[in-house]
Amino acid sequence: MIREWDTVALEQLEQALSARITAIDDVRRRITELGDLRGWEGEAAQAARRAFQVVVQDLADESAVIGAVRRVTADTFDAVLHVQLEVAALMTTADDNAFVVSDAGAVTDAPNSSERRQHEFAVRDALESSARALILEAEDIDADAAHVLTHAMSSGFGDRGAGDFEAADQQGRLPAPAPPQNASPLENRKYWDAMPESQRREILERHPEWVGSSDGLPSAARHQANLNQFDDERVRLTAERDRLQSIIDDAPFGGAFTNADAALWYTEQKMKDLRTLEQVVAKNPDGRLMLLDLKSGERGMAAFAVGDPDTAEHISVTAPGLNTTIVDSFEGMVGEARSLGDTSVEQLRLQGRGDETVATIAWLGYEPPQTMGPGTFDTVRGVLDVTQSDRAAAGAVKLAAFYEGVNVASRQSDPHLTALGHSYGSYTTGLALQDPSPGQPVDDAVFYGSPGVNADDESDLGLRDGHGYVMEAADDRFVTEVGKTHRFGPDPGTVSFEQLSVDEGMSPDGIFRDGALGHSGYPHRGTMSEYNMSAIVAGLPERVVR
Protein backbone atom coordinates (compact mmCIF):
# COMPACT_ATOMS: atom_id res chain seq x y z
CA MET A 1 0.00 0.00 0.00
CA ILE A 2 1.18 3.49 -0.85
CA ARG A 3 0.45 4.76 2.66
CA GLU A 4 2.80 2.14 4.15
CA TRP A 5 5.84 3.01 2.04
CA ASP A 6 8.70 3.92 4.40
CA THR A 7 9.93 7.40 3.49
CA VAL A 8 12.05 7.54 6.67
CA ALA A 9 14.14 4.62 5.41
CA LEU A 10 14.65 6.40 2.07
CA GLU A 11 15.73 9.57 3.84
CA GLN A 12 18.20 7.66 6.05
CA LEU A 13 19.58 5.84 3.00
CA GLU A 14 20.19 9.11 1.18
CA GLN A 15 22.04 10.50 4.21
CA ALA A 16 24.20 7.37 4.48
CA LEU A 17 25.04 7.49 0.76
CA SER A 18 25.95 11.18 0.99
CA ALA A 19 28.31 10.41 3.88
CA ARG A 20 29.85 7.56 1.88
CA ILE A 21 30.48 9.83 -1.13
CA THR A 22 32.08 12.45 1.11
CA ALA A 23 34.43 9.84 2.58
CA ILE A 24 35.39 8.43 -0.83
CA ASP A 25 36.02 11.89 -2.28
CA ASP A 26 38.21 12.76 0.70
CA VAL A 27 40.30 9.60 0.22
CA ARG A 28 40.50 10.27 -3.53
CA ARG A 29 41.74 13.79 -2.88
CA ARG A 30 44.45 12.58 -0.48
CA ILE A 31 45.64 9.82 -2.79
CA THR A 32 45.81 12.31 -5.67
CA GLU A 33 48.00 14.58 -3.54
CA LEU A 34 50.27 11.70 -2.47
CA GLY A 35 50.40 10.22 -5.97
CA ASP A 36 52.41 13.14 -7.31
CA LEU A 37 55.54 11.58 -5.72
CA ARG A 38 57.58 14.74 -6.11
CA GLY A 39 61.34 14.22 -6.17
CA TRP A 40 61.13 10.55 -7.14
CA GLU A 41 62.06 9.76 -10.73
CA GLY A 42 62.73 6.62 -12.74
CA GLU A 43 60.81 3.54 -13.87
CA ALA A 44 59.73 2.58 -10.36
CA ALA A 45 58.35 6.09 -9.82
CA GLN A 46 56.37 5.94 -13.07
CA ALA A 47 54.92 2.53 -12.13
CA ALA A 48 53.92 3.85 -8.70
CA ARG A 49 52.22 6.89 -10.24
CA ARG A 50 50.27 4.63 -12.63
CA ALA A 51 49.14 2.49 -9.70
CA PHE A 52 47.96 5.57 -7.83
CA GLN A 53 46.02 6.73 -10.94
CA VAL A 54 44.24 3.36 -11.15
CA VAL A 55 43.18 3.64 -7.53
CA VAL A 56 41.96 7.22 -8.04
CA GLN A 57 39.96 6.14 -11.12
CA ASP A 58 38.40 3.23 -9.24
CA LEU A 59 37.36 5.57 -6.44
CA ALA A 60 35.86 8.00 -8.98
CA ASP A 61 33.85 5.17 -10.54
CA GLU A 62 32.60 4.02 -7.13
CA SER A 63 31.63 7.58 -6.22
CA ALA A 64 29.73 7.90 -9.50
CA VAL A 65 27.73 4.73 -8.86
CA ILE A 66 26.89 5.77 -5.32
CA GLY A 67 26.01 9.25 -6.56
CA ALA A 68 23.54 7.78 -9.04
CA VAL A 69 21.95 5.66 -6.32
CA ARG A 70 21.80 8.66 -3.99
CA ARG A 71 20.09 10.76 -6.65
CA VAL A 72 17.42 8.17 -7.41
CA THR A 73 16.91 7.67 -3.67
CA ALA A 74 16.33 11.41 -3.18
CA ASP A 75 13.99 11.61 -6.17
CA THR A 76 12.10 8.54 -5.01
CA PHE A 77 11.72 10.06 -1.54
CA ASP A 78 10.25 13.27 -3.05
CA ALA A 79 7.96 11.31 -5.36
CA VAL A 80 6.70 8.92 -2.67
CA LEU A 81 6.10 11.73 -0.18
CA HIS A 82 4.17 13.68 -2.80
CA VAL A 83 1.97 10.69 -3.68
CA GLN A 84 1.36 9.93 -0.01
CA LEU A 85 0.20 13.51 0.61
CA GLU A 86 -2.14 13.26 -2.38
CA VAL A 87 -3.49 9.94 -1.06
CA ALA A 88 -4.05 11.46 2.38
CA ALA A 89 -6.03 14.34 0.85
CA LEU A 90 -8.05 11.89 -1.24
CA MET A 91 -8.86 9.78 1.84
CA THR A 92 -10.00 12.89 3.72
CA THR A 93 -12.36 13.78 0.88
CA ALA A 94 -13.66 10.22 0.81
CA ASP A 95 -14.28 10.25 4.57
CA ASP A 96 -16.06 13.61 4.36
CA ASN A 97 -18.41 12.17 1.75
CA ALA A 98 -18.90 8.77 3.46
CA PHE A 99 -16.94 6.76 0.89
CA VAL A 100 -14.34 4.02 1.31
CA VAL A 101 -11.34 3.73 -1.04
CA SER A 102 -9.84 0.26 -1.49
CA ASP A 103 -6.16 -0.50 -2.08
CA ALA A 104 -7.03 -1.12 -5.74
CA GLY A 105 -8.62 2.33 -6.07
CA ALA A 106 -12.28 1.26 -6.04
CA VAL A 107 -14.64 3.67 -4.26
CA THR A 108 -17.67 2.28 -2.41
CA ASP A 109 -20.20 3.52 0.12
CA ALA A 110 -19.13 3.49 3.73
CA PRO A 111 -21.23 1.34 6.07
CA ASN A 112 -24.45 3.03 7.18
CA SER A 113 -24.07 5.80 4.58
CA SER A 114 -27.29 7.60 3.70
CA GLU A 115 -29.03 7.70 0.34
CA ARG A 116 -26.90 9.31 -2.34
CA ARG A 117 -27.70 12.47 -4.27
CA GLN A 118 -26.66 12.90 -7.91
CA HIS A 119 -23.76 15.25 -7.21
CA GLU A 120 -22.30 12.73 -4.73
CA PHE A 121 -22.01 10.16 -7.51
CA ALA A 122 -19.89 12.72 -9.40
CA VAL A 123 -17.69 13.02 -6.29
CA ARG A 124 -17.33 9.23 -6.18
CA ASP A 125 -16.34 9.07 -9.86
CA ALA A 126 -13.77 11.82 -9.37
CA LEU A 127 -12.34 10.07 -6.31
CA GLU A 128 -12.04 6.76 -8.15
CA SER A 129 -10.36 8.42 -11.12
CA SER A 130 -7.88 10.22 -8.85
CA ALA A 131 -7.17 7.07 -6.82
CA ARG A 132 -6.35 5.04 -9.90
CA ALA A 133 -4.18 7.84 -11.28
CA LEU A 134 -2.21 7.86 -8.01
CA ILE A 135 -1.80 4.08 -8.13
CA LEU A 136 -0.44 4.31 -11.68
CA GLU A 137 1.92 7.07 -10.57
CA ALA A 138 3.13 4.94 -7.66
CA GLU A 139 3.73 2.01 -10.02
CA ASP A 140 5.72 4.31 -12.33
CA ILE A 141 7.83 5.52 -9.40
CA ASP A 142 8.58 1.93 -8.39
CA ALA A 143 9.40 0.84 -11.95
CA ASP A 144 11.59 3.88 -12.67
CA ALA A 145 13.52 3.50 -9.42
CA ALA A 146 14.06 -0.21 -10.04
CA HIS A 147 15.26 0.43 -13.60
CA VAL A 148 17.78 3.09 -12.58
CA LEU A 149 19.08 1.13 -9.58
CA THR A 150 19.40 -2.10 -11.54
CA HIS A 151 21.28 -0.35 -14.33
CA ALA A 152 23.56 1.49 -11.91
CA MET A 153 24.46 -1.58 -9.89
CA SER A 154 24.82 -4.00 -12.80
CA SER A 155 26.99 -1.74 -14.94
CA GLY A 156 28.86 -0.18 -12.05
CA PHE A 157 30.00 2.42 -14.57
CA GLY A 158 33.25 0.46 -14.36
CA ASP A 159 34.31 1.23 -17.94
CA ARG A 160 33.82 4.98 -17.55
CA GLY A 161 36.56 7.53 -17.03
CA ALA A 162 36.70 10.12 -14.27
CA GLY A 163 35.44 12.70 -16.74
CA ASP A 164 32.09 10.88 -16.85
CA PHE A 165 31.48 11.31 -13.11
CA GLU A 166 28.86 14.01 -13.63
CA ALA A 167 27.11 12.06 -16.41
CA ALA A 168 26.93 8.98 -14.22
CA ASP A 169 25.46 10.98 -11.34
CA GLN A 170 22.92 12.52 -13.72
CA GLN A 171 21.89 9.05 -14.88
CA GLY A 172 20.56 8.37 -11.40
CA ARG A 173 17.62 10.77 -11.84
CA LEU A 174 14.08 9.46 -11.99
CA PRO A 175 12.94 10.45 -15.52
CA ALA A 176 9.97 12.80 -15.70
CA PRO A 177 7.02 11.08 -17.42
CA ALA A 178 5.69 12.45 -20.70
CA PRO A 179 2.16 13.89 -20.60
CA PRO A 180 -0.80 11.75 -21.72
CA GLN A 181 -1.68 12.08 -25.38
CA ASN A 182 -4.83 14.01 -26.37
CA ALA A 183 -5.59 14.58 -22.71
CA SER A 184 -8.41 16.71 -21.32
CA PRO A 185 -7.53 19.76 -19.16
CA LEU A 186 -8.47 17.78 -16.06
CA GLU A 187 -6.20 14.90 -17.08
CA ASN A 188 -3.38 17.39 -17.71
CA ARG A 189 -3.85 18.84 -14.23
CA LYS A 190 -3.78 15.38 -12.61
CA TYR A 191 -0.60 14.56 -14.56
CA TRP A 192 1.08 17.71 -13.25
CA ASP A 193 -0.16 17.33 -9.68
CA ALA A 194 1.03 13.72 -9.48
CA MET A 195 4.69 14.69 -10.06
CA PRO A 196 7.13 15.87 -7.40
CA GLU A 197 8.68 19.32 -7.78
CA SER A 198 11.99 17.91 -9.02
CA GLN A 199 10.33 16.33 -12.05
CA ARG A 200 8.32 19.46 -12.78
CA ARG A 201 11.55 21.47 -12.86
CA GLU A 202 13.10 18.90 -15.18
CA ILE A 203 10.19 19.21 -17.61
CA LEU A 204 10.31 23.01 -17.60
CA GLU A 205 14.03 22.90 -18.35
CA ARG A 206 14.21 20.00 -20.81
CA HIS A 207 10.73 19.61 -22.30
CA PRO A 208 8.96 23.00 -22.05
CA GLU A 209 6.94 22.13 -25.16
CA TRP A 210 5.09 19.54 -23.05
CA VAL A 211 3.75 22.25 -20.75
CA GLY A 212 3.49 25.65 -22.42
CA SER A 213 0.24 25.07 -24.31
CA SER A 214 -1.33 22.37 -22.11
CA ASP A 215 -4.75 23.51 -20.91
CA GLY A 216 -5.43 22.78 -17.26
CA LEU A 217 -1.89 23.35 -15.98
CA PRO A 218 -0.99 26.25 -13.65
CA SER A 219 -0.48 29.49 -15.56
CA ALA A 220 2.90 30.14 -13.89
CA ALA A 221 4.23 26.80 -15.18
CA ARG A 222 2.89 27.47 -18.68
CA HIS A 223 4.44 30.95 -18.63
CA GLN A 224 7.89 29.68 -17.64
CA ALA A 225 7.72 26.85 -20.17
CA ASN A 226 6.86 29.24 -22.99
CA LEU A 227 9.64 31.63 -22.02
CA ASN A 228 12.05 28.68 -22.02
CA GLN A 229 11.11 28.01 -25.66
CA PHE A 230 12.01 31.49 -26.95
CA ASP A 231 15.65 30.73 -27.77
CA ASP A 232 14.91 27.35 -29.35
CA GLU A 233 12.14 28.87 -31.46
CA ARG A 234 14.45 31.64 -32.65
CA VAL A 235 17.07 29.09 -33.69
CA ARG A 236 14.46 26.92 -35.42
CA LEU A 237 12.84 29.79 -37.31
CA THR A 238 16.21 31.24 -38.35
CA ALA A 239 17.28 27.87 -39.74
CA GLU A 240 13.97 27.50 -41.60
CA ARG A 241 14.27 31.00 -43.04
CA ASP A 242 17.81 30.32 -44.27
CA ARG A 243 16.75 26.98 -45.77
CA LEU A 244 13.88 28.54 -47.69
CA GLN A 245 16.00 31.47 -48.83
CA SER A 246 18.60 29.01 -50.13
CA ILE A 247 15.92 27.19 -52.15
CA ILE A 248 14.75 30.46 -53.69
CA ASP A 249 18.31 31.62 -54.43
CA ASP A 250 19.16 28.35 -56.17
CA ALA A 251 15.97 28.16 -58.26
CA PRO A 252 16.17 29.56 -61.85
CA PHE A 253 13.04 31.67 -61.33
CA GLY A 254 13.36 32.24 -57.58
CA GLY A 255 10.17 31.25 -55.79
CA ALA A 256 7.89 32.03 -58.73
CA PHE A 257 6.98 28.40 -59.41
CA THR A 258 7.19 26.98 -55.88
CA ASN A 259 5.61 27.63 -52.47
CA ALA A 260 8.99 28.52 -51.00
CA ASP A 261 8.46 32.28 -51.29
CA ALA A 262 5.13 32.12 -49.43
CA ALA A 263 6.61 29.80 -46.79
CA LEU A 264 9.51 32.23 -46.36
CA TRP A 265 7.07 35.14 -45.87
CA TYR A 266 5.16 33.27 -43.15
CA THR A 267 8.40 32.21 -41.46
CA GLU A 268 9.61 35.80 -41.36
CA GLN A 269 6.25 36.86 -39.92
CA LYS A 270 6.66 34.31 -37.14
CA MET A 271 10.11 35.67 -36.37
CA LYS A 272 8.46 39.07 -35.96
CA ASP A 273 5.76 37.41 -33.82
CA LEU A 274 8.45 36.08 -31.51
CA ARG A 275 10.02 39.50 -31.09
CA THR A 276 6.59 40.97 -30.36
CA LEU A 277 5.91 38.36 -27.67
CA GLU A 278 9.28 39.05 -26.06
CA GLN A 279 8.34 42.74 -25.90
CA VAL A 280 4.92 41.95 -24.42
CA VAL A 281 6.50 39.81 -21.70
CA ALA A 282 9.10 42.48 -20.91
CA LYS A 283 6.47 45.25 -20.65
CA ASN A 284 4.08 43.17 -18.54
CA PRO A 285 6.14 41.44 -15.83
CA ASP A 286 2.98 40.61 -13.86
CA GLY A 287 1.50 38.70 -16.82
CA ARG A 288 1.48 35.07 -17.90
CA LEU A 289 2.21 33.82 -21.43
CA MET A 290 -0.25 30.91 -21.44
CA LEU A 291 0.12 29.85 -25.06
CA LEU A 292 2.95 29.93 -27.60
CA ASP A 293 2.45 28.20 -30.94
CA LEU A 294 4.68 29.18 -33.84
CA LYS A 295 4.60 25.73 -35.45
CA SER A 296 1.16 24.33 -36.15
CA GLY A 297 -0.36 26.98 -38.44
CA GLU A 298 0.47 29.57 -41.07
CA ARG A 299 0.26 32.30 -38.41
CA GLY A 300 1.60 32.43 -34.88
CA MET A 301 -0.81 31.90 -31.99
CA ALA A 302 -0.56 33.06 -28.37
CA ALA A 303 -2.50 33.86 -25.19
CA PHE A 304 -1.45 36.27 -22.46
CA ALA A 305 -3.01 36.86 -19.05
CA VAL A 306 -2.76 40.17 -17.23
CA GLY A 307 -2.88 39.12 -13.59
CA ASP A 308 -2.97 35.61 -12.16
CA PRO A 309 -5.93 33.58 -13.49
CA ASP A 310 -5.17 30.76 -11.04
CA THR A 311 -6.05 32.90 -8.01
CA ALA A 312 -8.41 35.56 -9.40
CA GLU A 313 -12.08 35.54 -8.44
CA HIS A 314 -13.00 37.08 -11.81
CA ILE A 315 -11.46 36.02 -15.15
CA SER A 316 -12.17 37.13 -18.70
CA VAL A 317 -11.02 35.62 -22.02
CA THR A 318 -11.20 37.77 -25.17
CA ALA A 319 -11.28 36.19 -28.64
CA PRO A 320 -10.58 38.56 -31.58
CA GLY A 321 -11.65 38.46 -35.20
CA LEU A 322 -10.71 39.38 -38.78
CA ASN A 323 -7.08 40.36 -39.51
CA THR A 324 -5.85 39.84 -35.94
CA THR A 325 -2.18 38.76 -35.81
CA ILE A 326 0.49 38.71 -33.14
CA VAL A 327 2.80 41.20 -34.82
CA ASP A 328 0.09 43.73 -35.68
CA SER A 329 -2.48 43.28 -32.91
CA PHE A 330 -1.33 41.36 -29.87
CA GLU A 331 0.37 44.15 -27.96
CA GLY A 332 -2.80 46.22 -28.40
CA MET A 333 -4.95 43.31 -27.19
CA VAL A 334 -2.83 42.97 -24.06
CA GLY A 335 -3.11 46.72 -23.46
CA GLU A 336 -6.89 46.50 -23.77
CA ALA A 337 -6.90 43.53 -21.38
CA ARG A 338 -4.95 45.57 -18.82
CA SER A 339 -7.31 48.54 -19.17
CA LEU A 340 -10.35 46.26 -18.82
CA GLY A 341 -8.87 44.65 -15.73
CA ASP A 342 -8.07 48.03 -14.14
CA THR A 343 -11.60 49.30 -14.78
CA SER A 344 -13.10 46.08 -13.39
CA VAL A 345 -11.02 46.33 -10.22
CA GLU A 346 -12.09 49.95 -9.79
CA GLN A 347 -15.76 49.04 -10.10
CA LEU A 348 -15.32 46.34 -7.45
CA ARG A 349 -13.61 48.84 -5.16
CA LEU A 350 -16.48 51.32 -5.55
CA GLN A 351 -18.89 48.58 -4.46
CA GLY A 352 -16.88 47.76 -1.34
CA ARG A 353 -15.40 44.59 -2.87
CA GLY A 354 -11.85 45.78 -3.29
CA ASP A 355 -10.39 42.53 -1.95
CA GLU A 356 -11.58 40.63 -5.04
CA THR A 357 -9.06 40.13 -7.85
CA VAL A 358 -9.36 40.12 -11.65
CA ALA A 359 -7.35 38.47 -14.44
CA THR A 360 -7.97 39.37 -18.07
CA ILE A 361 -6.71 37.14 -20.89
CA ALA A 362 -6.01 38.09 -24.50
CA TRP A 363 -6.52 34.86 -26.45
CA LEU A 364 -5.30 34.46 -30.02
CA GLY A 365 -5.26 30.67 -29.98
CA TYR A 366 -6.68 30.24 -33.48
CA GLU A 367 -6.13 31.68 -36.95
CA PRO A 368 -8.78 34.31 -37.75
CA PRO A 369 -9.43 35.15 -41.41
CA GLN A 370 -6.77 37.40 -42.96
CA THR A 371 -6.96 39.73 -45.95
CA MET A 372 -3.22 40.41 -45.93
CA GLY A 373 -0.60 37.86 -46.94
CA PRO A 374 2.22 37.01 -49.35
CA GLY A 375 0.03 36.35 -52.37
CA THR A 376 -2.03 38.41 -54.79
CA PHE A 377 -5.22 36.56 -53.91
CA ASP A 378 -4.91 36.70 -50.11
CA THR A 379 -7.42 39.52 -49.93
CA VAL A 380 -9.97 37.44 -51.83
CA ARG A 381 -9.23 34.41 -49.67
CA GLY A 382 -9.67 36.49 -46.51
CA VAL A 383 -13.02 37.87 -47.65
CA LEU A 384 -14.20 34.34 -48.44
CA ASP A 385 -12.89 33.01 -45.11
CA VAL A 386 -14.74 35.61 -43.07
CA THR A 387 -18.03 34.52 -44.60
CA GLN A 388 -17.39 30.84 -43.83
CA SER A 389 -17.46 28.89 -40.55
CA ASP A 390 -14.35 26.73 -41.01
CA ARG A 391 -11.86 28.87 -39.09
CA ALA A 392 -14.36 29.61 -36.33
CA ALA A 393 -15.24 25.93 -35.93
CA ALA A 394 -11.56 24.96 -35.67
CA GLY A 395 -10.89 27.77 -33.22
CA ALA A 396 -13.96 26.98 -31.11
CA VAL A 397 -12.58 23.55 -30.15
CA LYS A 398 -9.39 25.18 -28.87
CA LEU A 399 -11.24 27.99 -27.13
CA ALA A 400 -13.61 25.61 -25.33
CA ALA A 401 -10.60 23.63 -24.05
CA PHE A 402 -8.95 26.88 -22.94
CA TYR A 403 -12.05 27.89 -20.94
CA GLU A 404 -12.10 24.48 -19.28
CA GLY A 405 -8.38 24.66 -18.62
CA VAL A 406 -8.66 28.04 -16.91
CA ASN A 407 -11.43 26.65 -14.73
CA VAL A 408 -9.52 23.46 -13.88
CA ALA A 409 -6.31 25.35 -13.01
CA SER A 410 -8.09 27.86 -10.78
CA ARG A 411 -7.57 27.64 -7.02
CA GLN A 412 -10.99 29.21 -6.53
CA SER A 413 -13.80 26.73 -5.97
CA ASP A 414 -15.93 28.37 -8.67
CA PRO A 415 -14.24 31.30 -10.44
CA HIS A 416 -16.44 33.81 -12.26
CA LEU A 417 -15.49 33.39 -15.93
CA THR A 418 -16.57 35.81 -18.67
CA ALA A 419 -16.19 35.11 -22.40
CA LEU A 420 -15.69 38.18 -24.60
CA GLY A 421 -15.95 37.83 -28.37
CA HIS A 422 -15.31 40.51 -30.99
CA SER A 423 -16.28 40.37 -34.66
CA TYR A 424 -15.56 36.94 -36.18
CA GLY A 425 -14.22 36.03 -32.75
CA SER A 426 -17.74 36.39 -31.33
CA TYR A 427 -18.90 33.64 -33.69
CA THR A 428 -15.94 31.53 -32.59
CA THR A 429 -16.90 32.23 -28.97
CA GLY A 430 -20.52 31.25 -29.59
CA LEU A 431 -19.45 27.94 -31.11
CA ALA A 432 -17.04 27.32 -28.21
CA LEU A 433 -19.86 27.80 -25.70
CA GLN A 434 -21.85 25.15 -27.58
CA ASP A 435 -19.03 22.61 -27.20
CA PRO A 436 -20.56 19.19 -26.45
CA SER A 437 -18.13 18.33 -23.62
CA PRO A 438 -19.83 18.10 -20.20
CA GLY A 439 -20.07 21.20 -18.03
CA GLN A 440 -20.01 24.86 -18.97
CA PRO A 441 -17.39 26.84 -17.03
CA VAL A 442 -18.37 30.20 -18.56
CA ASP A 443 -20.78 32.30 -16.48
CA ASP A 444 -21.27 35.36 -18.71
CA ALA A 445 -20.64 36.18 -22.37
CA VAL A 446 -20.40 39.55 -24.12
CA PHE A 447 -20.50 39.69 -27.93
CA TYR A 448 -19.56 42.96 -29.62
CA GLY A 449 -19.35 43.87 -33.28
CA SER A 450 -20.84 40.42 -33.86
CA PRO A 451 -21.99 38.94 -37.18
CA GLY A 452 -23.83 36.20 -35.24
CA VAL A 453 -23.17 33.55 -32.62
CA ASN A 454 -25.30 30.69 -34.00
CA ALA A 455 -27.78 31.00 -31.12
CA ASP A 456 -31.25 32.38 -30.40
CA ASP A 457 -30.78 32.82 -26.66
CA GLU A 458 -28.59 31.99 -23.66
CA SER A 459 -29.85 28.43 -23.37
CA ASP A 460 -28.26 27.62 -26.74
CA LEU A 461 -24.90 28.63 -25.24
CA GLY A 462 -25.13 26.86 -21.90
CA LEU A 463 -25.67 30.18 -20.12
CA ARG A 464 -28.31 31.16 -17.61
CA ASP A 465 -31.03 33.56 -18.71
CA GLY A 466 -29.87 37.15 -18.64
CA HIS A 467 -26.15 36.26 -18.83
CA GLY A 468 -25.62 36.80 -22.56
CA TYR A 469 -24.92 40.38 -23.69
CA VAL A 470 -24.58 42.15 -27.03
CA MET A 471 -23.11 45.52 -28.03
CA GLU A 472 -23.51 47.04 -31.50
CA ALA A 473 -22.27 50.43 -32.64
CA ALA A 474 -24.50 52.23 -35.11
CA ASP A 475 -21.65 52.82 -37.57
CA ASP A 476 -20.22 49.30 -37.35
CA ARG A 477 -20.28 48.29 -41.02
CA PHE A 478 -19.15 44.73 -40.32
CA VAL A 479 -22.35 44.10 -38.38
CA THR A 480 -24.55 45.61 -41.06
CA GLU A 481 -22.76 43.99 -44.02
CA VAL A 482 -22.16 40.50 -42.63
CA GLY A 483 -24.26 40.18 -39.48
CA LYS A 484 -27.54 41.09 -41.07
CA THR A 485 -27.15 38.32 -43.65
CA HIS A 486 -27.85 35.73 -40.92
CA ARG A 487 -24.99 33.61 -42.30
CA PHE A 488 -23.87 32.91 -38.71
CA GLY A 489 -27.32 32.58 -37.17
CA PRO A 490 -29.82 35.19 -36.03
CA ASP A 491 -28.71 38.81 -35.73
CA PRO A 492 -27.58 39.06 -32.07
CA GLY A 493 -29.02 42.57 -31.89
CA THR A 494 -32.58 41.34 -32.48
CA VAL A 495 -32.77 38.21 -30.30
CA SER A 496 -33.24 37.87 -26.56
CA PHE A 497 -29.70 38.72 -25.40
CA GLU A 498 -29.27 41.71 -23.10
CA GLN A 499 -28.52 44.80 -25.21
CA LEU A 500 -25.84 47.06 -23.65
CA SER A 501 -25.20 50.68 -24.51
CA VAL A 502 -22.23 51.81 -26.60
CA ASP A 503 -23.28 55.48 -26.63
CA GLU A 504 -21.55 58.33 -24.86
CA GLY A 505 -22.95 59.35 -21.50
CA MET A 506 -22.57 59.16 -17.74
CA SER A 507 -21.88 55.74 -16.22
CA PRO A 508 -23.18 54.86 -12.73
CA ASP A 509 -19.77 55.66 -11.20
CA GLY A 510 -20.22 59.32 -12.18
CA ILE A 511 -17.72 59.33 -15.08
CA PHE A 512 -18.58 60.61 -18.57
CA ARG A 513 -17.81 57.89 -21.10
CA ASP A 514 -17.19 58.21 -24.84
CA GLY A 515 -19.22 56.32 -27.40
CA ALA A 516 -17.72 53.44 -29.39
CA LEU A 517 -16.84 54.32 -32.97
CA GLY A 518 -16.70 51.89 -35.87
CA HIS A 519 -15.93 48.21 -35.66
CA SER A 520 -12.80 48.31 -33.48
CA GLY A 521 -13.61 50.95 -30.87
CA TYR A 522 -15.56 48.84 -28.35
CA PRO A 523 -12.69 47.94 -25.96
CA HIS A 524 -11.05 51.39 -26.01
CA ARG A 525 -10.31 52.88 -22.62
CA GLY A 526 -12.85 55.44 -21.44
CA THR A 527 -15.73 54.21 -23.62
CA MET A 528 -19.17 53.21 -22.39
CA SER A 529 -18.69 49.81 -24.04
CA GLU A 530 -15.49 49.16 -22.08
CA TYR A 531 -17.25 50.22 -18.88
CA ASN A 532 -20.10 47.80 -19.55
CA MET A 533 -17.66 44.96 -20.21
CA SER A 534 -15.85 45.76 -16.96
CA ALA A 535 -19.12 45.60 -15.00
CA ILE A 536 -19.87 42.13 -16.41
CA VAL A 537 -16.31 40.90 -15.85
CA ALA A 538 -16.47 42.13 -12.24
CA GLY A 539 -19.75 40.30 -11.63
CA LEU A 540 -21.73 43.54 -11.31
CA PRO A 541 -24.50 43.18 -13.93
CA GLU A 542 -26.74 45.55 -11.96
CA ARG A 543 -24.26 48.36 -12.78
CA VAL A 544 -24.41 48.09 -16.59
CA VAL A 545 -25.86 50.80 -18.83
CA ARG A 546 -28.48 49.53 -21.24
Secondary structure, 3 states (H helix, E strand, C coil): CHHHCCHHHHHHHHHHHHHHHHHHHHHHHHHHHHCCCCCCCCHHHHHHHHHHHHHHHHHHHHHHHHHHHHHHHHHHHHHHHHHHHHHHHHHHHHHHCCEEECCCCCEEECCCCCCCCHHHHHHHHHHHHHHHHHHHHHHHHHHHHHHHHHHHHHHCCCCCCHHHHHHHHHCCCCCCCCCCCCCCHHHHHHHHHCCCHHHHHHHHHHCHHHCCCCCCCCHHHHHHHHHHCHHHHHHHHHHHHHHHHHHHHHCCCCCCCCCHHHHHHHHHHHHHHHHHHHHHHHHCCCEEEEEEECCCCCCCEEEEEECCCCCCCEEEEEECCCCCCHHHHHHHHHHHHHHHHHHHHHHHHHCCCCCCCEEEEEEECCCCCCCCCCCCCHHHHHHHHHCCCHHHHHHHHHHHHHHHHHHHHCCCCCCEEEEEEECHHHHHHHHHHCCCCCCCCCCEEEEECCCCCCCCCHHHHCCCCCCEEEECCCCCHHHHHCHHHCCCCCCCCCCCCEECCCCCEECCCCCEEECCCCCCCCCCCCEHHHHHHHHHHCCCHHHCCC
